Amino acid sequence: MNTLHLKYAVEVERTGSITKAADRLYMNQPHLSKTIRELEETLGMAIFRRTPKGMVPTEKGTAFLAAARNILAEVEAMERIMNGGASKVSLRVAVPRASYVSYAFTEFMKTVPPDRELDIDYRETNSASVIEYVTSGECSIGIVRCGADYSNYFEDMFREKNLRFELAREFEYLALMSDRHPLSHDGIVKCDDLSRHIEITHGDSEFQSGVPNGTNARKRHAIAIYERGSQFEILKRISGTYMWVSPMPEEVLSTFSLIQKRSDMRDNIHRDFLISRRGYRLTAEDRGFIEKLGDTVKETRSL
C-alpha cells in the first residue's frame, strides 16, 4: 500500500463510481477496479459496498478513508515545505447563494499570492446538494441553510451522514430592493405590500418567500433565476422588483444602489450550518475561508 493507492480510494469515494474516478485519474477502469480490490485484500476488509447506486463506503471503510485523507494532507504539507511553500492552493466548498458568503470567499482569495497555482471549486447551490457534495467528498466543507424550525431535522441528518457541524449564522431574511423602490421609505415593509411587486427567486432554492417549493409560492409575481450574478442588475434596473436575502455586506449594497428592509414575515428565523465530514482535517485554505466567513458575519449589517 502506498499513498497513490490512498489517492485512488479517496477519489472513488468522492465520485461514488469506479468509472468516474478512473476518468478523473486518467487511468482505465479495469486497472483502478483491480487496484481497489487488491487494497481491500491487503487491509483484510471491504472499503466499499458495490450497490446499484455506486460505490458506498462501509463502516470500516469510512474510518479508513478519513485517515487516508489526513495522510494525503500531511504528504501535501511536506511537499509544500520541500518546495519552499509554493504548493497548489486548494479549496472545495459548497454554499447557498448568499452574498455574505461570496464576499467572504473573495476576501479569502485576496490573501492568495498571485503566483500560486489554484485548485478552487466554489459551488453555489441548495442545501440538499451541499449535503450531497460534502458527504461524497466532492467538497470538503459546506454551508447548509434552513429555517430555525427545521434545525433539529437537519442536525439529525448531519449525524446520520457522519458530518461534523456548527452554527455559522442565525439571521432574519430581509427584503432587498433598489433604493428607488416604491416601498423603500417604509420602516418595516409588509409582506402584503410586497406581494404586489415582482419577486426575484433562485429557481432551485428551497426558500421561496418563507415557504418551501411545491406550495402556492410559484403562483405569485416572480422571476426565477439560476445564476446569482444577474440578480443585482435586475433589482437595480427593473422597477419594483425585490428578493429575500440574508444580511448583506454594505459594500455590495452601495455598489448596486440597493437597500435591505426588515419585514413582518412570520417565523422568519433562519440558520446557516458549517459542515464537513467527521474525521476530515481542515486544511490551511479551509481555515482561511472559515476565518473570513466569521469576519464577514461580524461586519455584515443586520437591521
VEXDO-952887 format. One record per atom (N, C-alpha, C): x, y, z; residue in one letter. Coordinates in steps of 0.02 Angstrom, whole numbers, padded with zeros to 5 digits, always signed. Layout:
N
XYZA...
***
This chain:
303
+00042-00060+00000M+00000+00000+00000M+00044+00062+00000M+00028+00110-00043N+00065+00173-00045N+00016+00231-00050N+00042+00292-00049T-00002+00350-00049T-00042+00355-00113T-00017+00328-00168L-00054+00329-00230L-00118+00288-00224L-00113+00230-00189H-00172+00189-00178H-00223+00226-00135H-00198+00263-00086L-00243+00303-00044L-00279+00355-00086L-00243+00387-00131K-00273+00436-00176K-00327+00405-00219K-00314+00345-00244Y-00363+00310-00285Y-00427+00298-00245Y-00420+00273-00184A-00478+00256-00143A-00518+00319-00126A-00484+00373-00110V-00518+00436-00093V-00556+00462-00154V-00528+00454-00213E-00561+00478-00274E-00624+00436-00289E-00621+00371-00275V-00680+00329-00284V-00734+00351-00236V-00715+00367-00174E-00764+00392-00125E-00794+00457-00149E-00752+00502-00174R-00775+00568-00195R-00826+00563-00251R-00813+00520-00299T-00858+00515-00358T-00913+00463-00349T-00902+00416-00304G-00951+00362-00294G-00953+00313-00352G-00900+00313-00392S-00900+00271-00453S-00829+00255-00474S-00817+00191-00490I-00752+00171-00516I-00740+00204-00584I-00791+00206-00625T-00784+00234-00693T-00768+00308-00690T-00806+00346-00649K-00794+00418-00645K-00725+00432-00614K-00707+00392-00563A-00642+00402-00531A-00586+00388-00581A-00594+00336-00620A-00543+00319-00670A-00534+00376-00721A-00589+00406-00741D-00586+00462-00788D-00548+00520-00757D-00562+00535-00694R-00529+00592-00661R-00455+00578-00648R-00439+00514-00640L-00369+00494-00626L-00330+00479-00690L-00364+00483-00747Y-00333+00470-00812Y-00303+00399-00814Y-00344+00350-00794M-00323+00281-00797M-00382+00239-00819M-00370+00177-00840N-00426+00137-00863N-00463+00106-00804N-00527+00094-00816Q-00571+00070-00762Q-00551+00001-00735Q-00534-00048-00777P-00515-00113-00750P-00454-00110-00704P-00405-00069-00721H-00346-00063-00679H-00363-00033-00611H-00405+00020-00611L-00424+00050-00547L-00465+00002-00505L-00510-00034-00537S-00551-00083-00501S-00507-00137-00469S-00457-00160-00506K-00411-00210-00480K-00370-00183-00422K-00347-00120-00428T-00307-00089-00375T-00347-00083-00311T-00410-00062-00316I-00452-00056-00256I-00464-00124-00225I-00476-00174-00267R-00487-00242-00241R-00424-00267-00205R-00366-00255-00234E-00303-00277-00202E-00290-00239-00137E-00309-00176-00135L-00302-00137-00073L-00346-00166-00019L-00407-00183-00036E-00452-00213+00013E-00425-00280+00038E-00395-00320-00007E-00366-00384+00014E-00307-00373+00061E-00266-00322+00047T-00210-00306+00090T-00233-00286+00160T-00287-00247+00163L-00314-00224+00227L-00353-00278+00263L-00377-00326+00225G-00418-00379+00255G-00488-00356+00272G-00512-00308+00233M-00581-00282+00245M-00606-00249+00181M-00671-00241+00177A-00701-00207+00120A-00703-00132+00134A-00677-00093+00088I-00680-00020+00095I-00747+00005+00069I-00771-00027+00015F-00833-00006-00017F-00883-00063-00023F-00946-00043-00023R-01000-00089-00043R-01019-00072-00114R-01024-00123-00157R-01045-00111-00226R-01121-00113-00228R-01153-00056-00244T-01226-00051-00245T-01248-00027-00314T-01313-00035-00330P-01338-00009-00394P-01327+00066-00402P-01322+00102-00346K-01312+00175-00348K-01239+00195-00348K-01194+00145-00344G-01124+00161-00346G-01085+00131-00288G-01024+00156-00279M-00979+00132-00227M-00992+00170-00163M-01013+00134-00111V-01030+00165-00047V-00982+00138+00007V-00949+00183+00045P-00902+00159+00096P-00937+00117+00150P-00903+00064+00171T-00928+00025+00229T-00912+00064+00292T-00935+00039+00349E-00921+00074+00412E-00845+00079+00424E-00810+00022+00416K-00737+00023+00424K-00704+00063+00368K-00734+00059+00308G-00707+00097+00252G-00711+00172+00263G-00765+00195+00296T-00772+00266+00310T-00715+00290+00355T-00699+00250+00407A-00644+00267+00452A-00577+00266+00415A-00567+00215+00372F-00505+00210+00334F-00496+00270+00287F-00550+00289+00253L-00546+00344+00205L-00533+00411+00240L-00561+00420+00300A-00547+00481+00338A-00473+00484+00355A-00445+00427+00376A-00373+00425+00392A-00332+00436+00328A-00354+00408+00272A-00318+00416+00209A-00315+00489+00188A-00372+00525+00195R-00372+00596+00177R-00324+00636+00220R-00321+00618+00284N-00275+00653+00329N-00202+00640+00310N-00187+00577+00292I-00119+00560+00271I-00100+00598+00208I-00146+00600+00160L-00132+00637+00098L-00122+00711+00111L-00159+00739+00160A-00150+00809+00178A-00081+00821+00208A-00059+00773+00249E+00008+00779+00279E+00062+00774+00226E+00053+00728+00178V+00101+00721+00124V+00105+00786+00084V+00046+00816+00071E+00045+00879+00033E+00081+00934+00073E+00071+00934+00139A+00105+00984+00181A+00181+00976+00178A+00204+00913+00179M+00276+00901+00174M+00304+00922+00107M+00265+00909+00054E+00286+00930-00013E+00290+01006-00017E+00244+01039+00018R+00244+01112+00019R+00309+01138+00050R+00329+01106+00105I+00391+01126+00138I+00451+01114+00092I+00452+01056+00060M+00507+01038+00015M+00511+01085-00045M+00452+01110-00066N+00451+01154-00125N+00453+01228-00106N+00473+01242-00044G+00477+01311-00023G+00410+01344-00011G+00359+01304+00003G+00294+01332+00019G+00252+01352-00041G+00274+01334-00101A+00239+01357-00162A+00192+01304-00190A+00158+01267-00146S+00113+01215-00170S+00047+01244-00196S+00007+01202-00224K-00057+01222-00252K-00105+01244-00197K-00143+01297-00209V-00195+01319-00163V-00259+01283-00181V-00285+01243-00135S-00343+01201-00149S-00400+01217-00100S-00459+01230-00128L-00518+01243-00087L-00579+01218-00124L-00618+01175-00092R-00679+01147-00123R-00737+01156-00074R-00782+01203-00090V-00837+01219-00045V-00903+01220-00083V-00957+01204-00047A-01025+01209-00074A-01065+01251-00026A-01099+01302-00052V-01131+01352-00010V-01198+01374-00040V-01241+01407+00000P-01301+01437-00028P-01284+01499-00068P-01331+01524-00107R-01320+01586-00144R-01331+01644-00096R-01278+01661-00061A-01282+01713-00010A-01225+01762-00021A-01240+01826-00025S-01189+01875-00040S-01136+01881+00014S-01156+01870+00077Y-01105+01875+00129Y-01055+01818+00124Y-01077+01760+00098V-01031+01703+00089V-00985+01716+00030V-01013+01740-00026S-00970+01754-00084S-00921+01811-00069S-00943+01858-00027Y-00899+01913-00007Y-00840+01885+00034Y-00855+01839+00080A-00802+01807+00120A-00754+01768+00074A-00782+01736+00023F-00740+01699-00024F-00691+01746-00061F-00717+01803-00084T-00673+01849-00119T-00620+01878-00072T-00639+01889-00009E-00590+01914+00040E-00536+01862+00052E-00556+01798+00053F-00506+01744+00059F-00460+01743-00001F-00488+01749-00061M-00448+01746-00122M-00398+01804-00126M-00414+01860-00095K-00368+01916-00095K-00303+01900-00057K-00307+01850-00012T-00248+01832+00028T-00202+01783-00008T-00224+01757-00066V-00185+01707-00102V-00135+01742-00147V-00070+01727-00141P-00020+01758-00184P-00036+01745-00258P-00027+01795-00301P-00047+01788-00371P-00008+01736-00410P+00051+01715-00385D+00092+01667-00422D+00077+01595-00403D+00028+01584-00357R+00013+01516-00335R-00033+01481-00385R-00022+01416-00395E-00067+01375-00436E-00131+01363-00397E-00188+01366-00431L-00253+01362-00397L-00290+01298-00415L-00323+01270-00365D-00371+01216-00375D-00432+01234-00333D-00474+01277-00360I-00531+01306-00323I-00596+01281-00353I-00641+01257-00310D-00707+01234-00331D-00758+01267-00284D-00791+01319-00307Y-00839+01357-00266Y-00908+01347-00296Y-00951+01310-00262R-01016+01292-00289R-01072+01325-00249R-01115+01362-00284E-01174+01392-00253E-01234+01350-00272E-01269+01323-00222T-01323+01276-00237T-01370+01272-00177T-01417+01225-00179N-01465+01218-00125N-01439+01172-00070N-01474+01170-00014S-01450+01134+00045S-01442+01059+00032S-01489+01029-00005A-01484+00957-00018A-01421+00941-00056A-01404+00982-00106S-01344+00970-00145S-01281+00982-00104S-01282+01033-00060V-01224+01045-00016V-01209+00983+00024V-01260+00954+00055I-01251+00894+00096I-01224+00837+00054I-01250+00829-00006E-01228+00775-00051E-01155+00784-00070E-01135+00845-00087Y-01066+00858-00108Y-01017+00845-00051Y-01034+00867+00009V-00988+00858+00065V-00986+00785+00086V-01043+00752+00089T-01045+00681+00108T-01005+00638+00060T-01009+00653-00005S-00974+00613-00055S-00900+00629-00059S-00880+00686-00029G-00810+00706-00033G-00794+00751-00092G-00844+00766-00134E-00831+00812-00190E-00812+00881-00165E-00840+00900-00107C-00821+00963-00075C-00799+00948-00003C-00752+00986+00021S-00725+00973+00088S-00768+01004+00142S-00794+01064+00130I-00836+01098+00179I-00897+01127+00143I-00950+01139+00181G-01011+01166+00152G-01049+01207+00203G-01096+01246+00177I-01141+01285+00220I-01212+01265+00201I-01249+01242+00251V-01318+01219+00241V-01365+01270+00272V-01414+01293+00234R-01462+01343+00257R-01529+01310+00271R-01560+01328+00327C-01626+01301+00343C-01663+01349+00389C-01729+01340+00392G-01769+01377+00440G-01754+01352+00510G-01759+01396+00560A-01743+01376+00628A-01787+01318+00651A-01849+01315+00628D-01895+01262+00648D-01873+01194+00622D-01829+01193+00571Y-01806+01130+00541Y-01735+01112+00565Y-01709+01150+00613S-01640+01138+00634S-01630+01067+00661S-01677+01044+00703N-01669+00976+00732N-01669+00923+00677N-01711+00932+00627Y-01713+00885+00571Y-01645+00881+00536Y-01616+00940+00522F-01552+00942+00487F-01495+00917+00531F-01497+00933+00595E-01444+00909+00640E-01445+00833+00645E-01505+00803+00646D-01510+00730+00646D-01482+00701+00581D-01495+00735+00525M-01470+00713+00461M-01393+00716+00459M-01366+00770+00487F-01293+00777+00489F-01262+00718+00527F-01291+00702+00584R-01265+00646+00624R-01271+00580+00587R-01328+00571+00554E-01339+00509+00516E-01288+00501+00461E-01269+00556+00429K-01221+00554+00374K-01149+00563+00397K-01139+00560+00463N-01071+00564+00493N-01037+00630+00474N-01075+00684+00480L-01049+00751+00465L-01039+00790+00529L-00985+00827+00531R-00972+00874+00586R-01007+00939+00568R-01037+00973+00618F-01073+01034+00602F-01069+01084+00660F-01075+01148+00641E-01078+01201+00691E-01119+01259+00662E-01150+01297+00705L-01190+01354+00682L-01144+01409+00658L-01153+01429+00595A-01112+01483+00567A-01147+01550+00574A-01214+01549+00571R-01251+01612+00573R-01325+01599+00585R-01356+01643+00624E-01429+01645+00631E-01452+01714+00610E-01506+01718+00570F-01525+01783+00541F-01598+01783+00522F-01623+01843+00508E-01689+01854+00478E-01679+01868+00404E-01722+01841+00362Y-01720+01861+00292Y-01743+01934+00286Y-01709+01972+00245L-01725+02041+00233L-01748+02050+00161L-01790+02100+00149A-01812+02115+00081A-01760+02161+00049A-01730+02137-00005L-01679+02175-00041L-01712+02209-00101L-01699+02274-00109M-01731+02312-00163M-01689+02372-00182M-01707+02403-00237S-01673+02465-00258S-01689+02520-00208S-01642+02567-00202D-01657+02624-00158D-01710+02670-00187D-01733+02655-00249R-01788+02692-00280R-01853+02652-00281R-01855+02595-00248H-01915+02553-00245H-01972+02591-00211H-02034+02581-00234P-02091+02616-00203P-02097+02605-00128P-02071+02549-00102L-02076+02535-00031L-02012+02553+00008L-01965+02585-00026S-01900+02597+00004S-01903+02643+00065S-01956+02683+00069H-01961+02730+00125H-02000+02702+00185H-02028+02642+00176D-02064+02611+00232D-02014+02588+00285D-02033+02593+00349G-01989+02569+00402G-01982+02494+00400G-02036+02459+00414I-02039+02386+00408I-02089+02371+00352I-02067+02338+00299V-02112+02325+00243V-02159+02268+00259V-02219+02272+00232K-02269+02220+00243K-02269+02171+00185K-02274+02107+00202C-02273+02055+00150C-02332+02064+00102C-02389+02088+00128D-02446+02100+00084D-02430+02153+00031D-02392+02204+00052D-02373+02256+00004D-02322+02228-00046D-02275+02188-00022L-02225+02159-00066L-02257+02112-00118L-02311+02079-00099S-02342+02030-00144S-02368+02062-00208S-02376+02127-00208R-02399+02162-00269R-02341+02181-00315R-02280+02163-00293H-02222+02178-00334H-02190+02113-00359H-02140+02119-00402I-02108+02060-00433I-02051+02035-00389I-02055+01972-00369E-02002+01942-00329E-01951+01907-00374E-01887+01915-00358I-01834+01878-00390I-01818+01818-00346I-01820+01758-00373T-01806+01698-00334T-01751+01657-00367T-01720+01614-00328H-01673+01565-00355H-01713+01503-00371H-01711+01483-00433G-01756+01430-00456G-01748+01363-00422G-01687+01347-00397D-01677+01282-00366D-01669+01288-00291D-01690+01344-00262S-01683+01354-00190S-01744+01325-00154S-01733+01301-00092E-01789+01277-00051E-01830+01335-00026E-01801+01395-00024F-01835+01452+00006F-01869+01494-00046F-01934+01501-00040Q-01972+01545-00084Q-02022+01583-00041Q-02005+01646-00025S-02048+01688+00017S-02069+01653+00081S-02023+01620+00113G-02036+01592+00179G-02070+01525+00178G-02086+01498+00119V-02119+01433+00116V-02080+01389+00069V-02081+01322+00079P-02043+01278+00036P-02071+01275-00035P-02030+01257-00083N-02054+01245-00151N-02108+01192-00149N-02153+01195-00198G-02206+01145-00201G-02271+01172-00174G-02270+01231-00140T-02332+01262-00117T-02356+01310-00170T-02401+01355-00151N-02427+01402-00199N-02381+01461-00210N-02320+01457-00183A-02273+01514-00188A-02259+01533-00260A-02259+01484-00305R-02241+01498-00375R-02298+01531-00414R-02356+01541-00383K-02411+01574-00418K-02407+01650-00412K-02361+01675-00370R-02353+01747-00362R-02317+01777-00422R-02312+01844-00422H-02272+01878-00473H-02199+01863-00457H-02165+01826-00499A-02097+01806-00483A-02057+01795-00546A-01992+01806-00541I-01944+01788-00593I-01894+01741-00561I-01890+01680-00587A-01843+01630-00560A-01778+01634-00600A-01723+01640-00564I-01657+01642-00596I-01615+01585-00569I-01565+01565-00607Y-01521+01510-00587Y-01447+01531-00584Y-01435+01595-00596E-01367+01620-00594E-01368+01684-00553E-01333+01683-00496R-01340+01737-00447R-01315+01804-00473R-01269+01803-00520G-01239+01866-00542G-01289+01914-00573G-01345+01888-00600S-01393+01932-00634S-01441+01965-00586S-01445+01943-00524Q-01498+01966-00479Q-01491+02041-00464Q-01430+02065-00454F-01421+02135-00435F-01439+02182-00493F-01422+02163-00554E-01440+02204-00612E-01515+02207-00620E-01549+02151-00608I-01622+02150-00614I-01653+02195-00561I-01630+02189-00499L-01656+02230-00445L-01645+02305-00458L-01588+02320-00487K-01571+02390-00499K-01609+02419-00557K-01621+02379-00610R-01646+02406-00672R-01721+02395-00683R-01751+02344-00651I-01822+02331-00661I-01861+02359-00601I-01901+02408-00613S-01936+02444-00560S-01981+02397-00520S-01978+02404-00453G-02024+02368-00410G-02005+02296-00395G-01946+02273-00416T-01926+02205-00400T-01893+02202-00331T-01894+02143-00302Y-01863+02132-00236Y-01845+02059-00230Y-01805+02043-00179M-01792+01973-00164M-01775+01966-00090M-01781+01905-00064W-01766+01891+00006W-01694+01869+00012W-01658+01900+00059V-01587+01885+00067V-01568+01882+00140V-01512+01849+00155S-01481+01855+00220S-01445+01922+00222S-01432+01950+00282P-01399+02016+00286P-01336+02019+00244P-01329+02074+00207M-01276+02080+00156M-01224+02132+00175M-01163+02125+00148P-01111+02175+00159P-01130+02243+00132P-01113+02295+00168E-01129+02363+00147E-01097+02380+00080E-01038+02353+00067E-01004+02367+00004E-01045+02343-00056E-01076+02285-00050V-01118+02259-00104V-01179+02304-00114V-01210+02324-00059L-01270+02367-00063L-01254+02433-00098L-01200+02464-00077S-01184+02530-00106S-01163+02525-00179S-01130+02470-00198T-01109+02461-00268T-01168+02460-00316T-01223+02429-00294F-01281+02421-00339F-01340+02466-00319F-01329+02513-00273S-01382+02560-00251S-01443+02521-00224S-01429+02473-00180L-01481+02432-00152L-01488+02445-00077L-01546+02428-00050I-01558+02432+00022I-01591+02367+00044I-01586+02352+00108Q-01619+02292+00135Q-01664+02314+00192Q-01726+02286+00193K-01777+02308+00240K-01803+02248+00280K-01816+02260+00343R-01850+02209+00383R-01923+02206+00362R-01955+02149+00377S-02024+02139+00356S-02065+02111+00414S-02130+02104+00402D-02174+02074+00453D-02183+01999+00441D-02137+01967+00403M-02142+01896+00390M-02141+01856+00455M-02185+01808+00461R-02188+01766+00520R-02137+01709+00515R-02116+01683+00573D-02069+01626+00576D-02007+01639+00533D-01979+01698+00540N-01925+01720+00496N-01857+01716+00530N-01842+01660+00561I-01776+01648+00589I-01745+01590+00550I-01686+01600+00524H-01652+01550+00483H-01581+01540+00507H-01553+01483+00490R-01486+01466+00513R-01444+01438+00457R-01380+01456+00459D-01330+01427+00414D-01283+01385+00455D-01276+01321+00436F-01232+01275+00471F-01170+01262+00429F-01112+01264+00460L-01049+01246+00427L-01039+01171+00438L-01029+01133+00384I-01023+01060+00389I-00959+01036+00355I-00935+00979+00380S-00880+00942+00348S-00886+00869+00369S-00851+00825+00336R-00853+00755+00354R-00818+00744+00421R-00847+00703+00463R-00816+00688+00528R-00751+00651+00515R-00698+00674+00548G-00632+00644+00538G-00590+00681+00487G-00622+00726+00447Y-00585+00765+00398Y-00545+00819+00434Y-00482+00827+00416R-00440+00877+00446R-00439+00939+00401R-00462+00995+00428L-00466+01056+00389L-00396+01077+00365L-00392+01098+00303T-00330+01123+00275T-00320+01196+00294T-00261+01222+00280A-00249+01293+00292A-00297+01336+00252A-00313+01315+00190E-00360+01352+00148E-00430+01350+00177E-00451+01291+00201D-00517+01286+00233D-00522+01334+00291D-00471+01334+00334R-00471+01377+00393R-00470+01450+00373R-00433+01466+00320G-00431+01535+00297G-00499+01560+00273G-00534+01518+00236F-00601+01536+00212F-00649+01544+00271F-00647+01497+00318I-00692+01499+00376I-00679+01561+00418I-00615+01581+00424E-00598+01642+00461E-00629+01703+00428E-00624+01707+00362K-00653+01764+00326K-00729+01762+00330K-00758+01703+00333L-00830+01697+00340L-00851+01727+00407L-00815+01710+00461G-00830+01737+00526G-00823+01812+00528G-00770+01838+00496D-00760+01910+00494D-00818+01945+00458D-00841+01915+00403T-00895+01945+00364T-00960+01945+00402T-00974+01892+00439V-01034+01889+00480V-01034+01948+00530V-00977+01961+00560K-00972+02015+00609K-00981+02083+00576K-00956+02090+00514E-00958+02154+00480E-01024+02168+00446E-01061+02115+00430T-01122+02123+00391T-01175+02162+00430T-01203+02208+00397R-01254+02249+00430R-01317+02209+00439R-01343+02208+00499S-01406+02174+00514S-01452+02226+00545S-01511+02236+00515L-01556+02289+00539L-01591+02269+00604L
***
